């Protein structure tokens, strides 16, 4: 069976923590910022965990042999 390839687009966007959790950036942060509140922009700048429902899909995309 051939080796599985890592999905490079996903690998550039997702980080694995020391404990194995997956971290991602939040969407809707890059433009049209004037209409968003400071609180909202501050929260959008932080990273968040990948949802439990998506965890398995990202594990497959980031497969490393």
Helices and strands as residue ranges (DSSP letters): H 8-13, E 15-16, E 22-25, H 38-44, E 47-49, H 52-61
